[in-house]
Amino acid sequence: MEYYKLFILALAYASTVSDAAPSHDTGPQIRWGACDPSIVNDTSLSCGFLEVPLDYQDPSVGKAQLALVKANATGERRGSLFFNPGGPGGSGLSSVNENKDLLLGLSGGVYDVISWDPRGVGSLTIPGEIFCLDDFADYAAFFNGTIELTGIEETGNFTDPADIDALLAQAPIMQKKYEEVGQKCLNSPNGKFLKYVGTAAAVRDMVSIANVLDGPSAAINFVGISYGTLIGSWFVNMFPERVGKVILDGVIDPVVFATQEEALSFPSSLISTDTIYKALITGCALTGPSGCAIASEGDGPLDIDAKIQSLLMAAYDATKLNASIPLTSGDIRIQLFSEMYSPSDWSNFMNEELPQIIQIVNGEAPANTSQGLSRRFKDRIRSNLLAKRSSNPDDNLSFTSPAIDCADSVDLRGTTMEEVFKGIISTTQNTAHLFGSSWPILFYRCSFWPLRSVERYQGPFNKTLANKILVVSSILDPATPLPGAETVARLLGTSAVLVRQNGFGHTTNSEPSSCLKEISIAYFTNGTLPANNTLCEVDADFDVFSGVNTAEILAHLPETDV
């Protein structure tokens, strides 16, 4: 009932208006109005709602309600540009609220930027956010004594037989927990809607919005980042005749997604993580102690690595002696992994946060300070990985991300958690030495999720499109590596152009590139496309660390494995 109360409140905001969407469709219409200021505080933005079928193949099932946001074009309007911020489970309303100027700028200001909270996201779309446990305390109690709360403890790239045995001993426990939590989600207030969330629904919802705004035959323009690229890949192949100008950035391989279990295939997406970690330690070494707190005069990248490895070992040893220590090596590893996404944060992390982590592990921080810092780090870790929607550590955890991702996944194949764990061990030993053992990761739930969506698009992914699209990727992406973008571009052939950015981080937005910005503006404003496989450099004046830019880091990466 709380969702419906919030919806009525939001509708009160949206109905204080005047501005109706153009009447291109004879069905439901959108009335734009002021946004709920608790969610969207930019008063230049408009919000509205659209009613759509819960099941496009079976209208008798009922209706869903989509919460929409719009940033008006700053120039002469040429249509709408739809945006999905990724996730899955990212809020379109929040993302446009935070990134309006960037989105209008990259599109030349000639489109209304439109986004929406997909099904299962937020408090205004119905069905809304998916909660399966009562609160954070319930989550902690449910997973007490498991790696869900501590992370995986291992050392030496998972070569110690004792570490392997300890992890495999948790396999039946974690499998049972994941199966049970899936059932809790089915029994939750939004459980009856779980089969109606997912990417195919998001695609059809976007088309429904476009039909109302621009007409049922209008080209649909779209920007999707990270998970939003899966929406994009499905859209351009489900509706090839409707494709307008589309950019996919940080690309999921749709063929792998459609044919392989994520719990088994996800480790292959970590192929660039060790190299990105080497970029972090190289930048620290190049800037030296004046720009990186853990560096000493004369340190090289491997010296910085040795200090981080020593920290992980100290936390590992302490955990073996006392399982209730403030920060485990698993906690630290997962925090490091999250840093691989955002090089713009590396200087802050190495100068502010890592020294505090070292103090906690070494027991040098005062007791009250240590307790507060360790809880803050743990809360952030769980928030990043489990899509916690609030900064209040006592609030609930959302299960929207796994609900969407797992509903889209291949059918259950009887995979056991022991098989998943053996894959993690192999990946850590052979591919991603530092981050192969990162846990928890939402994708590992999908082999134990109880249901799938009523519609999934599983190919083909080589349709001929009405217009050419841009497929974009960093050369070193920790979550959606370059081969995913290369696969999408290759399958689409002459319908796609691949652009690479010579940097690191998740999506090209992680580092600024005037080259890529100019390509985007030219594409959206006059349809100009660059040569296929164009390589854009990161701006030379963007310092990852003080006095150190991306090109310098790439030129000095050590060849030695970490």
C-alpha positions as CSV (number, residue, x, y, z in Angstrom):
1,M,0.0,0.0,0.0
2,E,2.9,2.4,0.7
3,Y,3.8,2.4,-3.0
4,Y,0.2,3.4,-3.9
5,K,0.3,6.2,-1.3
6,L,3.5,7.5,-2.8
7,F,2.1,7.3,-6.3
8,I,-0.9,9.3,-5.3
9,L,1.4,11.9,-3.7
10,A,3.5,12.1,-6.9
11,L,0.4,12.3,-9.0
12,A,-0.6,15.4,-7.1
13,Y,2.7,17.0,-8.2
14,A,2.2,15.9,-11.8
15,S,-1.4,17.1,-11.9
16,T,-0.5,20.7,-10.9
17,V,0.3,21.3,-14.5
18,S,-0.7,22.2,-17.7
19,D,1.6,20.6,-20.2
20,A,0.3,17.6,-22.0
21,A,2.3,15.4,-24.3
22,P,1.6,15.6,-28.0
23,S,-1.3,13.3,-28.8
24,H,0.3,10.9,-31.2
25,D,-1.3,7.8,-29.8
26,T,-5.0,7.1,-29.1
27,G,-4.2,5.3,-25.9
28,P,-3.0,6.7,-22.5
29,Q,-1.4,10.1,-22.5
30,I,1.3,11.8,-20.4
31,R,0.7,15.0,-18.6
32,W,3.9,16.6,-17.6
33,G,4.1,18.6,-14.3
34,A,6.3,19.4,-11.4
35,C,8.3,16.6,-10.0
36,D,8.2,15.1,-6.5
37,P,11.0,17.2,-4.9
38,S,12.1,14.3,-2.6
39,I,13.3,12.5,-5.8
40,V,13.9,15.2,-8.4
41,N,14.9,18.6,-7.0
42,D,15.8,20.3,-10.3
43,T,12.8,22.5,-10.9
44,S,13.6,22.8,-14.6
45,L,12.7,19.2,-15.1
46,S,9.1,17.9,-15.7
47,C,7.7,14.6,-14.5
48,G,4.7,12.5,-15.5
49,F,3.2,9.0,-15.6
50,L,2.2,6.6,-18.3
51,E,0.0,3.5,-18.0
52,V,1.2,0.4,-19.9
53,P,0.3,-3.3,-19.9
54,L,1.9,-5.5,-17.3
55,D,2.2,-8.2,-20.0
56,Y,2.2,-7.0,-23.6
57,Q,1.2,-10.4,-24.8
58,D,-1.8,-10.7,-22.3
59,P,-3.5,-7.4,-21.6
60,S,-5.9,-9.1,-19.2
61,V,-3.2,-9.3,-16.6
62,G,-3.5,-5.6,-15.7
63,K,-1.5,-2.4,-15.9
64,A,1.8,-1.0,-14.8
65,Q,2.5,2.7,-14.2
66,L,5.8,4.3,-15.3
67,A,7.2,7.3,-13.6
68,L,8.8,9.6,-16.2
69,V,11.2,12.6,-16.3
70,K,11.9,15.1,-19.0
71,A,14.6,17.7,-19.6
72,N,13.5,20.1,-22.3
73,A,15.7,20.6,-25.3
74,T,17.7,23.8,-25.1
75,G,17.7,24.4,-28.9
76,E,15.1,23.7,-31.6
77,R,13.5,20.3,-30.7
78,R,14.1,17.4,-33.1
79,G,12.4,14.8,-31.0
80,S,13.1,12.7,-27.8
81,L,16.3,11.1,-26.6
82,F,15.7,8.2,-24.2
83,F,18.3,7.4,-21.5
84,N,18.9,4.4,-19.2
85,P,21.6,4.7,-16.6
86,G,22.3,1.0,-16.1
87,G,22.1,-1.1,-13.0
88,P,20.0,-3.0,-13.5
89,G,17.8,-1.0,-11.2
90,G,19.2,2.4,-11.9
91,S,16.7,5.2,-11.5
92,G,16.1,7.3,-14.6
93,L,14.5,10.0,-12.6
94,S,17.6,10.4,-10.3
95,S,20.1,10.1,-13.1
96,V,18.5,12.9,-15.2
97,N,18.2,15.0,-12.1
98,E,21.9,14.6,-11.5
99,N,23.2,14.6,-15.1
100,K,20.8,16.8,-17.0
101,D,23.5,19.2,-18.3
102,L,25.8,16.4,-19.4
103,L,23.0,14.6,-21.3
104,L,21.7,17.7,-23.0
105,G,25.3,18.7,-23.9
106,L,26.3,15.3,-25.4
107,S,23.1,15.3,-27.6
108,G,23.6,18.9,-28.8
109,G,20.6,20.2,-26.9
110,V,18.2,19.5,-29.7
111,Y,16.3,16.6,-28.0
112,D,14.1,16.4,-25.0
113,V,16.0,14.0,-22.8
114,I,13.5,11.4,-21.5
115,S,14.0,8.7,-18.8
116,W,11.9,6.6,-16.6
117,D,12.1,4.4,-13.6
118,P,11.7,0.9,-15.0
119,R,9.5,-1.7,-13.4
120,G,10.8,-2.6,-9.9
121,V,12.6,0.7,-9.5
122,G,11.9,3.4,-7.0
123,S,8.7,4.4,-5.2
124,L,6.7,6.0,-8.0
125,T,6.7,3.4,-10.8
126,I,4.3,0.5,-10.1
127,P,5.4,-2.2,-9.6
128,G,8.0,-0.4,-7.5
129,E,11.2,-1.3,-5.6
130,I,11.5,-5.0,-4.6
131,F,12.2,-5.7,-1.0
132,C,12.4,-9.3,0.2
133,L,13.5,-9.0,3.8
134,D,12.1,-6.8,6.6
135,D,15.1,-4.5,7.0
136,F,18.9,-4.4,7.1
137,A,19.0,-6.1,10.4
138,D,16.9,-8.9,9.0
139,Y,19.3,-9.2,6.1
140,A,22.3,-9.4,8.5
141,A,20.5,-12.0,10.6
142,F,19.5,-14.1,7.6
143,F,23.1,-14.2,6.3
144,N,24.8,-14.3,9.6
145,G,27.9,-16.5,9.6
146,T,28.2,-16.6,5.8
147,I,30.5,-15.0,3.2
148,E,27.6,-12.7,2.3
149,L,28.6,-10.5,5.2
150,T,32.4,-11.0,5.3
151,G,33.4,-11.6,1.7
152,I,35.6,-14.5,0.6
153,E,38.9,-15.0,2.5
154,E,41.7,-16.1,0.4
155,T,45.4,-15.4,-0.3
156,G,48.0,-16.3,-2.9
157,N,45.6,-16.0,-5.8
158,F,43.5,-18.8,-4.2
159,T,46.2,-21.4,-4.2
160,D,46.0,-22.4,-0.5
161,P,44.1,-25.7,-0.2
162,A,42.8,-24.6,3.2
163,D,41.2,-21.5,1.6
164,I,39.6,-23.6,-1.1
165,D,38.2,-26.1,1.4
166,A,36.8,-23.3,3.5
167,L,35.0,-21.8,0.6
168,L,33.6,-25.1,-0.8
169,A,32.4,-25.9,2.7
170,Q,30.1,-22.8,2.4
171,A,28.6,-24.0,-0.9
172,P,25.6,-25.9,0.4
173,I,24.9,-23.2,3.0
174,M,25.0,-20.3,0.4
175,Q,23.0,-22.3,-2.1
176,K,20.3,-22.9,0.5
177,K,20.3,-19.2,1.5
178,Y,20.0,-18.0,-2.1
179,E,17.2,-20.4,-2.8
180,E,15.4,-19.3,0.4
181,V,15.8,-15.6,-0.3
182,G,14.4,-16.1,-3.8
183,Q,11.3,-17.6,-2.2
184,K,11.1,-14.7,0.3
185,C,11.1,-12.4,-2.8
186,L,8.2,-14.4,-4.3
187,N,6.3,-14.0,-1.1
188,S,7.0,-10.3,-0.8
189,P,4.4,-7.6,-1.5
190,N,5.8,-7.2,-5.1
191,G,6.4,-11.0,-5.5
192,K,3.4,-11.4,-7.9
193,F,5.0,-8.8,-10.2
194,L,8.4,-10.4,-10.5
195,K,7.7,-12.2,-13.8
196,Y,6.7,-8.8,-15.3
197,V,10.0,-7.0,-14.6
198,G,12.9,-7.3,-17.0
199,T,14.6,-6.0,-20.1
200,A,12.0,-7.0,-22.7
201,A,9.4,-5.1,-20.7
202,A,11.7,-2.1,-20.4
203,V,12.2,-2.1,-24.2
204,R,8.4,-2.3,-24.9
205,D,7.8,0.4,-22.2
206,M,10.2,2.7,-23.9
207,V,8.6,2.1,-27.3
208,S,5.2,2.9,-25.7
209,I,6.5,6.2,-24.3
210,A,8.0,7.0,-27.7
211,N,4.7,6.3,-29.4
212,V,2.9,8.8,-27.2
213,L,5.6,11.5,-27.4
214,D,6.7,11.3,-31.1
215,G,4.3,8.9,-32.8
216,P,4.2,5.2,-33.6
217,S,6.3,5.4,-36.7
218,A,9.0,7.9,-35.3
219,A,12.6,6.8,-35.0
220,I,13.6,6.2,-31.4
221,N,16.8,7.7,-30.1
222,F,18.5,6.1,-27.1
223,V,21.6,6.2,-24.9
224,G,22.3,3.2,-22.7
225,I,25.2,2.7,-20.4
226,S,26.3,-0.5,-18.7
227,Y,23.1,-2.6,-18.2
228,G,21.4,0.0,-20.3
229,T,23.4,-1.5,-23.3
230,L,21.4,-4.7,-22.9
231,I,18.2,-2.7,-23.2
232,G,19.8,-1.1,-26.2
233,S,20.9,-4.4,-27.8
234,W,17.4,-5.9,-27.3
235,F,15.7,-2.8,-28.6
236,V,17.7,-2.5,-31.8
237,N,17.0,-6.1,-32.6
238,M,13.4,-6.3,-31.4
239,F,12.5,-3.1,-33.3
240,P,15.1,-2.6,-36.0
241,E,12.8,-0.4,-38.1
242,R,12.4,2.1,-35.2
243,V,16.1,2.6,-34.6
244,G,17.1,6.3,-34.7
245,K,20.4,7.5,-33.2
246,V,21.6,5.1,-30.5
247,I,24.8,5.1,-28.4
248,L,25.7,2.0,-26.3
249,D,28.5,2.6,-23.8
250,G,30.0,-0.1,-21.6
251,V,28.6,-3.0,-23.5
252,I,27.3,-6.3,-22.2
253,D,27.7,-9.1,-24.6
254,P,24.1,-10.0,-25.5
255,V,25.0,-13.4,-26.9
256,V,26.8,-14.5,-23.8
257,F,23.9,-13.2,-21.7
258,A,21.4,-15.1,-23.9
259,T,23.2,-18.4,-23.9
260,Q,25.2,-18.8,-20.7
261,E,24.5,-18.7,-16.9
262,E,25.7,-15.5,-15.4
263,A,26.9,-17.2,-12.3
264,L,29.3,-19.1,-14.5
265,S,30.1,-16.5,-17.2
266,F,30.5,-13.4,-15.0
267,P,34.1,-14.2,-14.1
268,S,35.0,-13.8,-17.8
269,S,34.0,-10.2,-17.5
270,L,36.9,-9.6,-15.1
271,I,39.6,-10.0,-17.7
272,S,40.7,-6.4,-17.5
273,T,40.6,-5.9,-13.7
274,D,44.2,-6.8,-13.0
275,T,45.5,-4.4,-15.6
276,I,43.2,-1.6,-14.2
277,Y,44.6,-2.3,-10.8
278,K,48.1,-2.0,-12.2
279,A,47.0,1.4,-13.5
280,L,46.0,2.4,-10.0
281,I,49.3,1.4,-8.4
282,T,51.2,2.9,-11.4
283,G,49.5,6.3,-11.0
284,C,50.3,6.2,-7.3
285,A,53.9,5.5,-7.9
286,L,54.3,8.2,-10.6
287,T,52.8,10.9,-8.4
288,G,54.9,9.8,-5.5
289,P,54.3,10.6,-1.8
290,S,53.2,14.2,-2.4
291,G,50.2,12.9,-4.4
292,C,49.6,9.4,-3.0
293,A,49.7,8.8,0.8
294,I,50.9,5.2,0.7
295,A,53.8,5.9,-1.6
296,S,57.4,6.4,-0.4
297,E,60.1,8.2,-2.2
298,G,61.4,6.0,-5.1
299,D,58.5,3.5,-5.0
300,G,57.6,1.8,-8.2
301,P,54.2,0.2,-9.0
302,L,55.2,-3.1,-7.6
303,D,56.2,-1.5,-4.3
304,I,52.7,0.0,-4.0
305,D,51.3,-3.4,-4.8
306,A,53.4,-5.0,-2.1
307,K,51.9,-2.6,0.5
308,I,48.3,-3.4,-0.6
309,Q,49.0,-7.1,-0.6
310,S,50.5,-6.8,2.9
311,L,47.3,-5.0,4.0
312,L,45.2,-7.8,2.6
313,M,47.4,-10.4,4.3
314,A,47.2,-8.6,7.6
315,A,43.4,-8.5,7.4
316,Y,43.3,-12.1,6.3
317,D,45.5,-13.2,9.3
318,A,43.5,-11.2,11.7
319,T,40.2,-12.8,10.4
320,K,41.6,-16.2,11.0
321,L,42.2,-15.3,14.6
322,N,39.0,-13.4,15.1
323,A,36.1,-13.7,12.7
324,S,34.4,-10.6,14.1
325,I,37.2,-8.1,13.3
326,P,36.1,-4.7,11.9
327,L,37.3,-5.3,8.3
328,T,38.1,-8.6,6.6
329,S,40.3,-9.0,3.6
330,G,37.1,-9.8,1.6
331,D,35.7,-6.4,2.6
332,I,38.9,-4.6,1.5
333,R,39.0,-6.6,-1.8
334,I,35.5,-5.7,-2.7
335,Q,36.1,-2.0,-1.9
336,L,39.2,-2.1,-4.1
337,F,37.1,-3.7,-6.9
338,S,34.6,-0.9,-6.7
339,E,37.4,1.6,-7.2
340,M,38.3,0.0,-10.5
341,Y,35.1,1.6,-11.9
342,S,36.0,5.2,-11.3
343,P,39.6,6.5,-11.8
344,S,38.4,10.0,-10.9
345,D,38.1,8.7,-7.3
346,W,41.5,7.1,-7.2
347,S,43.4,10.0,-5.7
348,N,40.7,10.4,-2.9
349,F,40.7,6.7,-2.2
350,M,44.5,6.4,-2.0
351,N,44.9,9.6,0.1
352,E,41.9,9.6,2.3
353,E,40.2,6.2,2.5
354,L,43.0,3.6,2.2
355,P,45.1,5.2,5.0
356,Q,42.0,4.9,7.3
357,I,41.5,1.2,6.2
358,I,45.2,0.6,7.1
359,Q,44.7,2.1,10.5
360,I,41.7,-0.1,11.2
361,V,43.4,-3.3,10.1
362,N,46.6,-2.4,12.1
363,G,44.5,-1.5,15.2
364,E,46.0,2.0,15.3
365,A,42.6,3.9,15.1
366,P,40.9,4.7,18.4
367,A,38.3,2.1,19.2
368,N,35.3,4.4,18.6
369,T,36.8,5.8,15.4
370,S,37.7,2.3,14.2
371,Q,34.2,1.1,14.8
372,G,32.6,4.0,13.0
373,L,35.0,3.8,10.0
374,S,34.7,0.1,9.6
375,R,30.9,0.3,9.7
376,R,31.0,3.1,7.1
377,F,33.2,1.0,4.8
378,K,31.0,-2.1,5.2
379,D,27.8,-0.1,4.6
380,R,29.3,1.3,1.4
381,I,30.4,-2.1,0.2
382,R,27.0,-3.6,0.7
383,S,25.3,-0.5,-0.8
384,N,27.5,-0.8,-3.9
385,L,27.0,-4.4,-4.4
386,L,23.4,-5.0,-3.2
387,A,21.8,-1.8,-4.5
388,K,21.0,-0.4,-1.1
389,R,18.8,2.6,-1.8
390,S,19.5,4.7,1.3
391,S,22.4,6.2,3.2
392,N,20.8,5.1,6.4
393,P,22.5,1.8,7.4
394,D,19.4,0.6,9.2
395,D,17.2,0.9,6.1
396,N,16.2,-2.0,3.9
397,L,18.1,-3.5,1.0
398,S,16.6,-3.6,-2.5
399,F,16.5,-6.8,-4.5
400,T,15.5,-5.0,-7.6
401,S,18.9,-5.6,-9.3
402,P,18.9,-9.4,-9.1
403,A,15.1,-9.5,-9.7
404,I,15.6,-7.8,-13.1
405,D,18.9,-9.5,-14.0
406,C,17.9,-13.0,-13.0
407,A,14.4,-12.7,-14.6
408,D,16.2,-12.1,-17.9
409,S,18.7,-14.9,-17.5
410,V,18.8,-18.3,-19.2
411,D,16.6,-21.0,-17.7
412,L,17.7,-22.8,-14.6
413,R,20.1,-25.7,-15.5
414,G,20.6,-27.3,-12.1
415,T,23.9,-25.6,-11.4
416,T,25.2,-26.0,-7.9
417,M,26.9,-23.4,-5.7
418,E,29.9,-25.7,-5.6
419,E,30.2,-25.3,-9.4
420,V,29.9,-21.5,-9.0
421,F,32.6,-21.5,-6.3
422,K,35.0,-23.7,-8.4
423,G,34.6,-21.2,-11.2
424,I,35.5,-18.3,-8.8
425,I,38.6,-20.3,-7.7
426,S,39.7,-20.9,-11.2
427,T,39.1,-17.3,-12.3
428,T,41.2,-16.1,-9.3
429,Q,44.0,-18.5,-10.1
430,N,44.1,-17.8,-13.8
431,T,42.4,-14.6,-14.9
432,A,41.7,-12.0,-12.3
433,H,44.1,-12.6,-9.5
434,L,43.1,-9.8,-7.2
435,F,39.3,-9.5,-7.9
436,G,38.2,-13.0,-9.0
437,S,37.1,-13.8,-5.5
438,S,35.0,-10.7,-5.0
439,W,31.8,-11.5,-3.1
440,P,28.9,-10.8,-3.0
441,I,28.1,-10.0,-6.6
442,L,24.4,-10.0,-7.7
443,F,25.0,-12.2,-10.8
444,Y,25.8,-15.2,-8.6
445,R,22.2,-15.3,-7.4
446,C,20.7,-16.1,-10.8
447,S,21.4,-19.8,-10.9
448,F,19.1,-20.0,-7.8
449,W,16.5,-17.4,-8.6
450,P,13.0,-19.0,-8.7
451,L,11.5,-17.6,-11.9
452,R,12.1,-16.0,-15.2
453,S,10.3,-13.1,-17.0
454,V,7.3,-13.7,-19.2
455,E,9.3,-12.4,-22.1
456,R,13.0,-12.6,-22.9
457,Y,14.7,-11.7,-26.1
458,Q,17.4,-14.2,-26.9
459,G,18.4,-13.3,-30.4
460,P,19.3,-13.0,-33.2
461,F,21.5,-9.9,-32.6
462,N,22.5,-9.2,-36.2
463,K,19.4,-7.4,-37.6
464,T,19.8,-4.7,-40.2
465,L,18.9,-1.4,-38.6
466,A,17.0,1.6,-39.9
467,N,20.0,3.8,-38.9
468,K,23.6,3.2,-37.8
469,I,24.4,3.2,-34.1
470,L,27.5,4.0,-32.1
471,V,29.0,1.2,-29.9
472,V,31.4,2.7,-27.4
473,S,33.9,1.2,-24.9
474,S,36.9,2.0,-22.8
475,I,39.8,-0.3,-23.7
476,L,40.0,-1.4,-20.1
477,D,36.6,-1.7,-18.4
478,P,36.4,-3.7,-15.2
479,A,32.8,-4.9,-15.7
480,T,31.9,-4.8,-19.4
481,P,35.2,-5.4,-21.2
482,L,35.9,-4.3,-24.7
483,P,35.1,-7.7,-26.3
484,G,31.4,-7.1,-25.5
485,A,31.4,-4.0,-27.6
486,E,33.4,-5.6,-30.4
487,T,30.9,-8.5,-30.5
488,V,27.9,-6.2,-30.8
489,A,29.5,-4.1,-33.5
490,R,30.6,-7.2,-35.4
491,L,27.2,-8.8,-35.4
492,L,25.5,-5.6,-36.5
493,G,28.0,-5.2,-39.4
494,T,27.4,-2.0,-41.4
495,S,24.6,-1.0,-39.0
496,A,27.2,-0.1,-36.2
497,V,30.3,1.9,-35.7
498,L,32.8,1.0,-32.9
499,V,34.6,3.7,-31.0
500,R,37.1,2.9,-28.3
501,Q,38.5,5.2,-25.6
502,N,42.1,4.7,-24.6
503,G,41.6,4.7,-20.9
504,F,40.2,2.7,-18.0
505,G,37.1,2.6,-15.8
506,H,33.5,1.5,-16.3
507,T,32.0,3.1,-19.4
508,T,33.7,6.0,-21.2
509,N,32.0,8.4,-18.7
510,S,34.6,7.4,-16.2
511,E,37.2,9.7,-17.8
512,P,36.7,12.8,-20.0
513,S,37.4,12.8,-23.7
514,S,36.8,15.8,-25.9
515,C,37.3,13.5,-28.9
516,L,34.3,11.3,-27.8
517,K,32.2,14.3,-26.8
518,E,32.7,15.8,-30.3
519,I,31.7,12.5,-31.9
520,S,28.6,12.3,-29.8
521,I,27.5,15.8,-30.6
522,A,28.2,15.4,-34.3
523,Y,26.3,12.2,-34.4
524,F,23.2,13.5,-32.6
525,T,23.1,16.9,-34.4
526,N,23.9,16.0,-38.0
527,G,24.3,12.2,-38.2
528,T,28.0,12.3,-38.8
529,L,29.8,9.1,-37.9
530,P,33.5,8.5,-37.3
531,A,35.6,5.8,-39.0
532,N,34.9,2.3,-37.5
533,N,37.2,1.4,-34.7
534,T,38.2,5.0,-34.0
535,L,40.4,5.4,-30.9
536,C,39.8,8.4,-28.7
537,E,42.3,9.6,-26.2
538,V,41.4,10.7,-22.7
539,D,41.9,14.5,-22.2
540,A,45.5,15.2,-21.4
541,D,44.6,17.8,-18.8
542,F,42.6,15.2,-16.7
543,D,44.8,14.2,-13.8
544,V,44.1,10.8,-12.3
545,F,46.7,11.7,-9.6
546,S,48.3,15.0,-9.1
547,G,50.5,15.7,-12.2
548,V,49.7,12.3,-13.7
549,N,47.3,11.7,-16.6
550,T,45.9,8.5,-18.2
551,A,48.4,8.4,-21.1
552,E,51.4,8.5,-18.7
553,I,49.9,5.7,-16.6
554,L,49.3,3.5,-19.7
555,A,52.9,4.1,-20.8
556,H,54.3,2.9,-17.5
557,L,52.2,-0.2,-16.7
558,P,54.4,-3.0,-15.3
559,E,54.4,-6.2,-17.3
560,T,54.6,-8.3,-14.1
561,D,51.4,-10.1,-12.9
562,V,49.9,-8.9,-9.6
